[in-house]
């Protein structure tokens, strides 16, 4: 199990950028596939992006493809979400999540596959 803490959220104008960070505790972070999910008020939690534990495989929701980039630094126990060209509809609480193991290229879009979650960080995009 790892503990996850997100940071980097805030208020930004449409078209702007933010970089979310997620720091993990635990020595086995390097074997965790990681994902970012988001939840807007009165909406279901939705997949945003995922990265395999090796970093060699990534996946993105169609709504963010080409605008968001997920990356990780296993030496620092960090995973990042660079968000560019932000839109009003990107407004949500963003959660970092992790799942241990799997093949080096494993990623998942299913929130039920993830065992460990952060507390979330609010991203608000003004139009």
ZAPAMI-155284 format. One record per residue: residue number from 1; residue in three letters; x, y, z of N, C-alpha, C in turn. Coordinates in Angstrom, 2 decimals. Layout:
N
   pos   code       n.x       n.y       n.z      ca.x      ca.y      ca.z       c.x       c.y       c.z
   NUM    ALA         X         Y         Z         X         Y         Z         X         Y         Z
...
//
This chain:
127
   pos   code       n.x       n.y       n.z      ca.x      ca.y      ca.z       c.x       c.y       c.z
     1    UNK      0.84     -1.19      0.00      0.00      0.00      0.00      0.88      1.24      0.00
     2    UNK      0.42      2.26     -0.71      1.10      3.54     -0.70      0.11      4.62     -0.30
     3    UNK      0.63      5.65      0.31     -0.17      6.84      0.59      0.13      7.87     -0.49
     4    UNK     -0.91      8.50     -1.00     -0.79      9.42     -2.13     -1.29     10.80     -1.73
     5    UNK     -0.52     11.82     -2.09     -0.91     13.20     -1.77     -0.75     14.04     -3.02
     6    UNK     -1.85     14.63     -3.48     -1.83     15.49     -4.66     -1.59     16.94     -4.28
     7    UNK     -1.06     17.68     -5.22     -0.90     19.12     -5.07     -0.87     19.75     -6.45
     8    UNK     -0.96     21.08     -6.48     -0.83     21.80     -7.73     -2.13     22.31     -8.32
     9    UNK     -3.24     21.98     -7.69     -4.50     22.49     -8.20     -4.65     23.98     -7.94
    10    UNK     -5.68     24.57     -8.52     -5.91     25.99     -8.32     -6.88     26.54     -9.32
    11    UNK     -6.92     27.86     -9.39     -7.80     28.58    -10.30     -6.99     29.09    -11.47
    12    UNK     -7.46     28.83    -12.67     -6.74     29.25    -13.88     -7.76     29.66    -14.93
    13    UNK     -7.37     30.57    -15.78     -8.25     30.98    -16.87     -8.24     29.94    -17.99
    14    UNK     -9.31     29.90    -18.72     -9.37     29.01    -19.89     -8.20     29.32    -20.82
    15    UNK     -7.59     28.25    -21.31     -6.41     28.38    -22.16     -5.11     28.30    -21.39
    16    UNK     -5.20     28.38    -20.08     -4.00     28.33    -19.26     -3.53     26.92    -18.97
    17    UNK     -2.53     26.83    -18.11     -1.90     25.54    -17.79     -1.76     25.37    -16.29
    18    UNK     -1.76     24.12    -15.88     -1.45     23.75    -14.50     -0.69     22.43    -14.54
    19    UNK      0.11     22.22    -13.52      0.81     20.95    -13.38      0.46     20.35    -12.02
    20    UNK     -0.20     19.23    -12.06     -0.52     18.51    -10.83      0.60     17.55    -10.48
    21    UNK      0.84     17.42     -9.19      1.84     16.48     -8.70      1.20     15.53     -7.70
    22    UNK      1.74     14.35     -7.64      1.27     13.36     -6.67      2.51     12.68     -6.10
    23    UNK      2.69     12.78     -4.79      3.83     12.13     -4.14      3.33     10.90     -3.40
    24    UNK      4.10      9.83     -3.52      3.73      8.56     -2.90      4.72      8.17     -1.82
    25    UNK      4.21      7.63     -0.75      5.08      7.06      0.26      5.23      5.57     -0.02
    26    UNK      6.30      4.98      0.44      6.48      3.56      0.23      7.57      3.27     -0.77
    27    UNK      8.32      2.21     -0.50      9.48      1.91     -1.32      9.14      1.18     -2.60
    28    UNK      7.91      0.71     -2.75      7.56     -0.07     -3.93      6.76      0.73     -4.94
    29    UNK      6.82      2.06     -4.81      6.09      2.91     -5.75      6.47      2.59     -7.18
    30    UNK      7.71      2.22     -7.40      8.18      1.97     -8.76      7.48      0.80     -9.43
    31    UNK      6.76     -0.02     -8.66      5.99     -1.12     -9.23      4.49     -0.83     -9.28
    32    UNK      4.12      0.42     -9.09      2.71      0.82     -9.13      2.38      1.47    -10.46
    33    UNK      1.37      0.95    -11.13      0.76      1.68    -12.23     -0.05      2.81    -11.62
    34    UNK     -0.02      3.97    -12.24     -0.66      5.15    -11.68     -1.68      5.74    -12.63
    35    UNK     -2.68      6.36    -12.05     -3.70      7.00    -12.87     -4.15      8.31    -12.27
    36    UNK     -4.68      9.16    -13.12     -5.36     10.38    -12.69     -6.83     10.26    -13.09
    37    UNK     -7.69     10.58    -12.14     -9.12     10.61    -12.37     -9.64     11.97    -11.93
    38    UNK    -10.84     12.31    -12.35    -11.42     13.57    -11.92    -12.91     13.39    -11.69
    39    UNK    -13.45     14.26    -10.85    -14.88     14.23    -10.56    -15.39     15.65    -10.42
    40    UNK    -16.32     15.99    -11.29    -16.99     17.28    -11.24    -18.27     17.14    -10.41
    41    UNK    -18.78     18.25     -9.89    -20.00     18.18     -9.08    -21.13     17.50     -9.83
    42    UNK    -21.81     16.59     -9.15    -22.97     15.87     -9.68    -22.62     14.98    -10.87
    43    UNK    -21.35     14.66    -11.02    -20.93     13.77    -12.10    -20.17     12.58    -11.55
    44    UNK    -20.09     11.53    -12.37    -19.34     10.35    -11.99    -17.83     10.64    -12.06
    45    UNK    -17.07      9.89    -11.27    -15.61      9.98    -11.39    -15.20      9.43    -12.75
    46    UNK    -14.33     10.16    -13.44    -13.95      9.72    -14.78    -12.44      9.65    -14.94
    47    UNK    -12.05      8.74    -15.79    -10.64      8.53    -16.11    -10.08      9.72    -16.87
    48    UNK     -8.85     10.09    -16.53     -8.16     11.16    -17.24     -6.92     10.63    -17.96
    49    UNK     -6.02      9.99    -17.21     -4.77      9.51    -17.79     -4.18      8.42    -16.91
    50    UNK     -3.36      7.57    -17.49     -2.70      6.51    -16.74     -1.31      6.28    -17.30
    51    UNK     -0.44      5.75    -16.43      0.93      5.44    -16.84      1.35      4.14    -16.17
    52    UNK      2.04      3.29    -16.92      2.51      2.02    -16.37      3.63      2.24    -15.38
    53    UNK      3.96      1.21    -14.60      5.00      1.40    -13.58      6.36      1.65    -14.22
    54    UNK      6.55      1.14    -15.42      7.82      1.38    -16.12      7.87      2.76    -16.75
    55    UNK      6.71      3.38    -16.89      6.65      4.66    -17.59      6.60      4.52    -19.09
    56    UNK      6.68      3.28    -19.56      6.75      3.07    -21.00      5.42      3.07    -21.72
    57    UNK      4.35      3.03    -20.96      3.01      3.00    -21.56      2.13      4.05    -20.90
    58    UNK      1.43      4.82    -21.72      0.50      5.82    -21.21     -0.83      5.69    -21.94
    59    UNK     -1.85      6.23    -21.32     -3.20      6.20    -21.91     -3.92      7.47    -21.48
    60    UNK     -4.77      7.98    -22.37     -5.47      9.23    -22.09     -6.93      9.11    -22.50
    61    UNK     -7.77      9.80    -21.75     -9.15      9.96    -22.18     -9.17     10.82    -23.44
    62    UNK    -10.12     10.55    -24.32    -10.19     11.32    -25.56    -10.35     12.81    -25.29
    63    UNK    -11.01     13.15    -24.22    -11.29     14.56    -23.92    -10.05     15.36    -23.55
    64    UNK     -8.97     14.67    -23.19     -7.75     15.38    -22.78     -6.55     15.08    -23.68
    65    UNK     -6.72     14.15    -24.60     -5.61     13.75    -25.46     -5.10     14.94    -26.25
    66    UNK     -3.79     15.10    -26.24     -3.18     16.23    -26.94     -3.04     17.48    -26.09
    67    UNK     -3.72     17.50    -24.93     -3.63     18.66    -24.04     -2.96     18.31    -22.73
    68    UNK     -3.16     17.09    -22.24     -2.60     16.66    -20.96     -1.48     15.65    -21.19
    69    UNK     -0.51     15.67    -20.29      0.59     14.71    -20.34      0.85     14.15    -18.96
    70    UNK      0.84     12.82    -18.86      1.16     12.16    -17.60      2.60     11.69    -17.65
    71    UNK      3.29     11.82    -16.52      4.67     11.37    -16.45      4.97     10.94    -15.01
    72    UNK      6.10     10.29    -14.82      6.46      9.86    -13.47      7.97      9.89    -13.30
    73    UNK      8.37     10.00    -12.05      9.77      9.94    -11.68      9.86      8.96    -10.52
    74    UNK     10.22      7.73    -10.81     10.22      6.70     -9.78     11.28      6.95     -8.70
    75    UNK     12.35      7.63     -9.06     13.38      7.94     -8.08     12.88      8.91     -7.02
    76    UNK     11.89      9.72     -7.39     11.33     10.71     -6.47      9.95     10.31     -5.94
    77    UNK      9.47      9.14     -6.34      8.12      8.70     -5.95      7.05      9.70     -6.36
    78    UNK      7.18     10.21     -7.57      6.27     11.26     -8.04      5.60     10.86     -9.35
    79    UNK      4.37     11.30     -9.50      3.68     11.24    -10.77      3.08     12.62    -11.04
    80    UNK      3.07     13.02    -12.30      2.67     14.37    -12.66      1.57     14.33    -13.72
    81    UNK      0.81     15.41    -13.76     -0.15     15.60    -14.84     -0.01     17.05    -15.31
    82    UNK      0.61     17.21    -16.46      0.74     18.54    -17.08     -0.52     18.80    -17.88
    83    UNK     -1.21     19.87    -17.56     -2.48     20.19    -18.20     -2.35     21.52    -18.94
    84    UNK     -2.46     21.47    -20.24     -2.37     22.67    -21.08     -3.70     22.92    -21.77
    85    UNK     -3.85     24.13    -22.28     -5.07     24.50    -23.01     -6.32     24.12    -22.21
    86    UNK     -6.32     24.50    -20.96     -7.42     24.10    -20.09     -8.74     24.71    -20.53
    87    UNK     -9.80     23.93    -20.33    -11.14     24.35    -20.70    -12.02     24.40    -19.44
    88    UNK    -13.10     25.13    -19.54    -14.03     25.23    -18.42    -14.46     23.83    -17.96
    89    UNK    -14.67     22.95    -18.92    -15.16     21.61    -18.59    -14.11     20.72    -17.93
    90    UNK    -12.89     21.20    -17.80    -11.87     20.47    -17.06    -11.99     20.71    -15.55
    91    UNK    -12.87     21.62    -15.16    -13.06     21.92    -13.75    -13.54     20.67    -13.01
    92    UNK    -12.82     20.29    -11.96    -13.14     19.08    -11.20    -12.15     18.93    -10.06
    93    UNK    -12.44     17.99     -9.19    -11.44     17.53     -8.24    -10.65     16.41     -8.93
    94    UNK     -9.35     16.53     -8.90     -8.47     15.56     -9.56     -7.83     14.65     -8.51
    95    UNK     -7.91     13.35     -8.78     -7.40     12.34     -7.86     -6.28     11.54     -8.52
    96    UNK     -5.28     11.29     -7.73     -4.20     10.39     -8.09     -4.53      9.01     -7.52
    97    UNK     -4.26      7.95     -8.29     -4.57      6.60     -7.83     -3.49      5.64     -8.27
    98    UNK     -3.32      4.57     -7.49     -2.28      3.60     -7.80     -2.75      2.17     -7.64
    99    UNK     -2.15      1.28     -8.43     -2.40     -0.15     -8.32     -1.08     -0.87     -8.48
   100    UNK     -0.84     -1.80     -7.56      0.46     -2.48     -7.53      0.53     -3.62     -8.55
   101    UNK      1.69     -3.71     -9.15      1.98     -4.88     -9.96      1.51     -4.79    -11.40
   102    UNK      1.36     -5.94    -11.99      0.99     -5.97    -13.40      2.22     -5.95    -14.28
   103    UNK      2.00     -6.12    -15.52      3.11     -6.10    -16.47      3.66     -4.69    -16.61
   104    UNK      4.84     -4.59    -17.16      5.51     -3.28    -17.22      4.76     -2.28    -18.08
   105    UNK      3.88     -2.76    -18.95      3.13     -1.86    -19.83      1.67     -1.69    -19.39
   106    UNK      1.32     -2.24    -18.22     -0.07     -2.25    -17.75     -0.56     -0.86    -17.36
   107    UNK     -1.73     -0.49    -17.89     -2.46      0.69    -17.44     -3.93      0.31    -17.36
   108    UNK     -4.71      1.11    -16.66     -6.14      0.84    -16.56     -6.93      2.13    -16.56
   109    UNK     -8.09      2.09    -17.21     -9.03      3.21    -17.21    -10.13      3.01    -16.16
   110    UNK    -10.13      1.86    -15.51    -11.21      1.50    -14.60    -10.84      1.88    -13.17
   111    UNK    -11.59      2.79    -12.57    -11.24      3.23    -11.23    -11.30      2.09    -10.22
   112    UNK    -12.09      1.06    -10.51    -12.21     -0.06     -9.58    -10.94     -0.90     -9.52
   113    UNK    -10.06     -0.74    -10.49     -8.80     -1.49    -10.49     -7.76     -0.89     -9.56
   114    UNK     -7.98      0.32     -9.11     -7.00      1.03     -8.30     -7.30      0.84     -6.81
   115    UNK     -6.25      0.55     -6.05     -6.41      0.27     -4.63     -6.16      1.48     -3.74
   116    UNK     -5.29      2.36     -4.19     -4.85      3.47     -3.34     -5.18      4.79     -4.01
   117    UNK     -5.72      5.71     -3.22     -6.19      7.00     -3.73     -5.70      8.13     -2.84
   118    UNK     -5.45      9.27     -3.49     -5.18     10.48     -2.76     -6.47     11.17     -2.36
   119    UNK     -6.31     12.32     -1.71     -7.48     13.03     -1.20     -8.07     13.98     -2.25
   120    UNK     -7.33     14.21     -3.31     -7.82     15.07     -4.39     -7.34     16.49     -4.29
   121    UNK     -7.28     17.15     -5.44     -6.92     18.56     -5.51     -7.86     19.24     -6.49
   122    UNK     -8.35     20.41     -6.10     -9.37     21.10     -6.91     -8.71     21.88     -8.05
   123    UNK     -9.26     21.70     -9.23     -8.87     22.49    -10.40    -10.11     23.23    -10.88
   124    UNK     -9.99     24.53    -10.95    -11.10     25.36    -11.40    -10.64     26.20    -12.58
   125    UNK    -11.34     26.06    -13.70    -11.01     26.80    -14.91    -12.12     27.81    -15.16
   126    UNK    -11.74     29.07    -15.19    -12.72     30.12    -15.43    -12.82     30.40    -16.92
   127    UNK    -14.04     30.61    -17.36    -14.27     30.82    -18.80    -14.18     32.30    -19.15
//
